[in-house]
């Protein structure tokens, strides 16, 4: 029995991890990888930075806002519809000729439904777009320094033919440590 192994799968090496002490070096590394055409990267920071987000999304705003908008519209529609149907299904004698479905009192429920569903959709979008729970991530991402005071880049699906190029880009961008890709370790030009 023979097993077919694609050439690309056979030519891949271990993920490459770069550790950075300074944010500007990390940004240089991300920019260098993007310009060289490498897109399958994970970026770890100990705190949120807009510079990293702008590079990852390439100037486009985060798509989470569209989930929030859709959740808000869904919530407003559902809340108003729910209150209107409940009012119509429970007929009461309305003195003074008030309408059965009256907009002013329903605005409170509509507002609450908007906030509830917008926040639920936002939370779901964050889980989805941040790929949480994080299953199947390379072990290099689990470096404890990335949640303390260092920044990191992990490049996955590295071909054996371009591992040296990726390591060179990361080392020249100011990484204090570059590991993976089949070698043990390479240190960048800048330490600090």
Secondary structure as GFF3:
##gff-version 3
##sequence-region A 1 192
A	DSSP	alpha_helix	7	10	.	.	.	ID=ss1
A	DSSP	beta_strand	12	13	.	.	.	ID=ss2
A	DSSP	beta_strand	16	20	.	.	.	ID=ss3
A	DSSP	alpha_helix	23	35	.	.	.	ID=ss4
A	DSSP	beta_strand	41	44	.	.	.	ID=ss5
A	DSSP	alpha_helix	50	56	.	.	.	ID=ss6
A	DSSP	alpha_helix	64	89	.	.	.	ID=ss7
A	DSSP	three_ten_helix	95	97	.	.	.	ID=ss8
A	DSSP	alpha_helix	103	129	.	.	.	ID=ss9
A	DSSP	three_ten_helix	139	142	.	.	.	ID=ss10
A	DSSP	three_ten_helix	144	147	.	.	.	ID=ss11
A	DSSP	beta_strand	151	155	.	.	.	ID=ss12
A	DSSP	beta_strand	158	159	.	.	.	ID=ss13
A	DSSP	alpha_helix	163	172	.	.	.	ID=ss14
A	DSSP	beta_strand	177	180	.	.	.	ID=ss15
A	DSSP	beta_strand	183	186	.	.	.	ID=ss16
###
